[in-house]
Amino acid sequence: MTNRSLKIPYEIISSAKQGNENALSYILRVFNPYIKKIAARPHYDVFGNFTQSTDEDMEAYIQYRLVMGILNNFEILPQNE
């Protein structure tokens, strides 16, 4: 994600769509930094210092929605060659 583009091979996406756990796990690992950034919640500790922590419930919810989106809603279009 350093170059702002997620390049997941077609074979992995296709396999994830069919329910392959390893492929889904790979996709979750690719999106993990983005998910953690979205699930970060800023707050101040007891000493008044600003910190951020990950809202684990939000992180799990985003991961769940990503997996369900791949399994149920993701449509693989035929390749134009």
Long-range contacts (C-beta under 8 A, 24 or more apart in sequence): 1-30, 1-33, 1-34, 6-30, 6-31, 10-79, 13-70, 13-74, 13-76, 14-76, 16-70, 16-71, 17-70, 17-71, 17-74, 17-76, 19-71, 24-67, 24-70, 27-66, 27-70, 28-63, 28-66, 28-67, 31-66, 35-59, 35-62, 35-63, 35-66, 38-62
